[in-house]
Amino acid sequence: MDRTEQRDRDASPEEAALSEHEDGLARIDIVEAGMQLWQRERPDLDCSGKAVVGRILRLQGVILRAVDKALKPFGLKYPAYAVLATLRVQADRQGMTPGELTQALLLSSGGTSNLLARLERDDLITRTNSTRDRRAVFVHLTPAGLALVDQAMEAHAGAERELIACLSKEEADLAAGLLSQVILAHEAAVQR
């Protein structure tokens, strides 16, 4: 047995997750390493959901860091960008209510209010009362917000493409379809 084989045999799951094949690809990812620990400590527990859910949660942080890095030149982080981009793609251009934005972006109402106040202070959005119902407020992009989000959308799309560049077109399509299936199965519960 050579040194590499001995080192790999003696490695903890965490160390094994970080070890590399000669071609530079990790043998197992950090989630697999964690699952092995769970299996060792609690063999009675079915943690098979972690294979998917754990990886999605792990990727959330990876994705947000990459997206925030791409948006940094525009002075944006993902939550602010998401508001601007959601307003940008509204087909009817009548704007959206804060409640609609909260639901579309899965934010808390308090988080949405604070974010909208900051975007309004930065002259990226306006909030106007409805002409039909004075209690209703609509959020609209300002010209500055429209110009900024149009530029940021290119950087955001580029970051997303870069994140999945490790997948073939077929693999990306398959992953998208499977993730969509999980979202559709649980979407009603998320929107409650």
Disulfide bonds with the S-S distance in Angstrom:
none
